[in-house]
Amino acid sequence: MKEGRYIYCIIESNRSQSFGPLGIGGRGDSLYTVCFNNIAAVVSNSPVIDYSVSRENMLAHEKAIEEAMKEHTVLPVRFGTIAEDEEKVKRILKKEYDKFKDLLNDVEGKKELGLKAIFKEDIIYKDILEKYEDIRRLKEKIAKLPPKKTYYQRMQIGKMVETALGKEKEIYKKEILDTLSPLAKEVKTNNTYGERMIVNAAFLVNEEKEAEFDQKVNKLADKYGEKIKFKYVGTLPPFNFVNLVIKTEEY
């Protein structure tokens, strides 16, 4: 099978460097730099194949980028990008030099921080019953009746609770984003999953603002910790803000 070079990310560097045997595919291929002027691609040997988007492959791809990020600003390259040889990698770096350099300047000194906020199940539904009188009244009204007779009322309550939950999510989402967004250069809100998730967001934050950002997250957790679970992930490569698409066949 033909061997190529799998490209993980672009960094600012003009020296040959190895990052250990972290190559995708489980063969223990070494991660190393291919340089042009003062930028480099972090690559490993790899068969020229279409990698499946499996958890194992995605983790290998991300881990390689995280390893390079320990020492460098990184521009993540889209999963599954393979060039046929080092010459091709150098041609890509040469042709896209200005674009890559500008992007590196854009993300230098910044970190991606991730935050998910999820309502705690037992608390939020109790809260809704306390806050929304119409739901509480209807629930009390049917409580003493046999279940067979209250099927439609229960359906109605379900819909009312769903609407109330949507309203509550919007209220808290606005407060969380209004609190944190001013500290970020960019914010990306991703799709939420599960009915209780309020926020699933990534923030691109200057390093000097990180401590303040941490404090704000902690304050939100102190204020709403009883009813909201916060999952805060620090210092990630800027996956949500940069995903270089390199069509290797065009070079």
SULGITA-V934503 format. One record per residue. N is the residue number from 0. SS is DSSP state (H for helix, E for strand, L for the rest). NEAR is the number of other ideal C-beta (glycine too) atoms within 10 Angstrom. D_FIRST is the distance of its C-alpha to the first C-alpha in Angstrom with 1 decimal. Layout:
n;ss;near;d_first
N;SS;NEAR;D_FIRST
N;SS;NEAR;D_FIRST
This chain:
n;ss;near;d_first
0;L;6;0.0
1;L;9;3.8
2;E;12;6.4
3;E;21;9.7
4;E;23;13.1
5;E;28;14.5
6;E;25;18.2
7;E;29;20.9
8;E;26;24.1
9;E;28;26.3
10;E;23;29.0
11;E;17;31.8
12;L;18;31.1
13;L;12;31.0
14;L;8;29.9
15;L;10;26.8
16;L;16;26.6
17;E;12;24.5
18;E;19;25.0
19;E;11;23.7
20;L;11;20.7
21;L;21;20.6
22;L;21;17.1
23;L;23;16.0
24;L;16;13.9
25;L;9;16.1
26;L;11;14.3
27;L;10;17.3
28;L;19;15.7
29;L;13;18.6
30;E;24;20.1
31;E;19;21.5
32;E;20;23.2
33;E;21;22.4
34;E;17;25.9
35;E;18;27.8
36;L;11;31.6
37;L;13;32.5
38;E;21;29.8
39;E;26;26.3
40;E;28;23.2
41;E;27;22.1
42;E;26;18.3
43;E;23;15.7
44;E;15;12.2
45;E;20;9.8
46;E;13;6.4
47;L;14;7.5
48;L;13;8.9
49;L;7;12.6
50;L;19;14.2
51;L;9;17.1
52;L;10;20.5
53;L;9;21.3
54;H;7;23.9
55;H;12;21.5
56;H;16;19.1
57;H;15;22.1
58;H;11;23.9
59;H;20;21.1
60;H;23;21.0
61;H;16;24.9
62;H;14;25.3
63;H;26;23.3
64;H;22;25.6
65;H;17;28.6
66;H;18;27.9
67;H;25;27.9
68;H;20;31.0
69;L;9;32.9
70;L;11;33.4
71;L;20;32.7
72;L;21;33.4
73;E;25;30.2
74;E;24;29.0
75;E;26;26.5
76;E;23;23.6
77;L;12;22.7
78;L;16;20.3
79;L;17;16.7
80;L;22;16.9
81;E;21;13.8
82;E;24;14.3
83;L;15;11.9
84;L;13;13.8
85;H;14;17.1
86;H;12;19.1
87;H;18;18.3
88;H;24;19.5
89;H;17;22.6
90;H;15;23.3
91;H;25;23.3
92;H;20;25.7
93;H;12;27.9
94;H;13;28.3
95;L;17;28.9
96;H;14;30.9
97;H;8;34.2
98;H;12;33.0
99;H;21;31.1
100;H;15;34.1
101;H;9;36.5
102;H;18;34.6
103;H;19;34.4
104;H;11;38.2
105;H;16;38.7
106;H;20;37.2
107;L;12;38.2
108;L;11;40.7
109;E;20;40.0
110;E;19;38.5
111;E;24;37.5
112;E;23;39.7
113;E;18;39.3
114;E;20;42.2
115;E;17;42.6
116;E;26;46.1
117;E;19;46.9
118;E;23;50.3
119;L;16;51.3
120;H;11;51.9
121;H;9;55.3
122;H;13;56.8
123;H;22;55.9
124;H;16;57.3
125;H;12;60.5
126;H;17;60.7
127;H;19;60.4
128;H;16;63.2
129;H;10;65.4
130;H;12;64.7
131;L;18;64.7
132;H;9;68.1
133;H;10;67.5
134;H;19;64.7
135;H;14;66.7
136;H;10;69.8
137;H;17;67.9
138;H;17;66.3
139;H;10;69.7
140;H;11;71.3
141;H;18;69.0
142;H;8;68.7
143;L;7;71.7
144;L;10;70.9
145;L;7;69.0
146;H;8;65.2
147;H;6;65.8
148;H;9;68.1
149;H;18;65.9
150;H;10;62.6
151;H;9;62.9
152;H;14;64.3
153;H;12;61.4
154;H;10;58.9
155;H;14;60.9
156;H;18;60.8
157;H;10;57.0
158;H;9;56.7
159;H;16;59.3
160;H;18;57.4
161;H;10;54.1
162;H;13;55.9
163;H;19;57.6
164;H;18;54.3
165;H;11;52.8
166;H;11;55.8
167;H;19;55.6
168;H;19;51.9
169;H;11;52.8
170;H;11;55.6
171;H;18;53.5
172;H;17;50.4
173;H;12;52.7
174;H;16;54.3
175;H;21;51.0
176;H;19;49.4
177;H;9;52.8
178;H;15;53.0
179;H;20;49.5
180;H;13;48.4
181;H;12;50.9
182;H;19;49.2
183;L;20;45.7
184;L;14;44.5
185;E;16;42.5
186;E;17;42.4
187;E;16;39.8
188;E;14;41.1
189;L;12;38.4
190;L;6;39.1
191;L;17;41.0
192;L;10;40.3
193;L;8;42.9
194;L;14;46.5
195;L;18;47.7
196;E;17;45.3
197;E;26;47.2
198;E;21;44.9
199;E;18;41.1
200;E;22;40.9
201;E;21;39.2
202;E;26;41.3
203;E;19;40.3
204;E;24;43.0
205;E;15;44.1
206;H;11;44.1
207;H;8;47.9
208;H;18;48.4
209;H;17;46.3
210;H;9;49.2
211;H;13;51.4
212;H;22;48.7
213;H;15;48.4
214;H;11;52.2
215;H;16;52.3
216;H;21;49.7
217;H;13;51.8
218;H;11;55.0
219;H;20;53.5
220;H;14;52.5
221;H;9;56.0
222;H;12;57.7
223;H;18;55.7
224;L;12;54.2
225;L;9;56.3
226;L;15;54.8
227;E;20;51.5
228;E;17;48.5
229;E;17;46.6
230;E;11;43.0
231;E;15;42.5
232;E;11;39.3
233;E;14;39.5
234;E;14;37.4
235;E;17;34.1
236;L;22;31.8
237;L;23;33.1
238;L;15;30.7
239;L;19;33.5
240;L;20;34.5
241;L;19;31.3
242;L;12;28.0
243;E;17;26.5
244;L;7;24.6
245;L;18;22.4
246;L;9;21.0
247;H;17;18.4
248;H;8;18.2
249;H;7;21.9
250;L;17;21.9
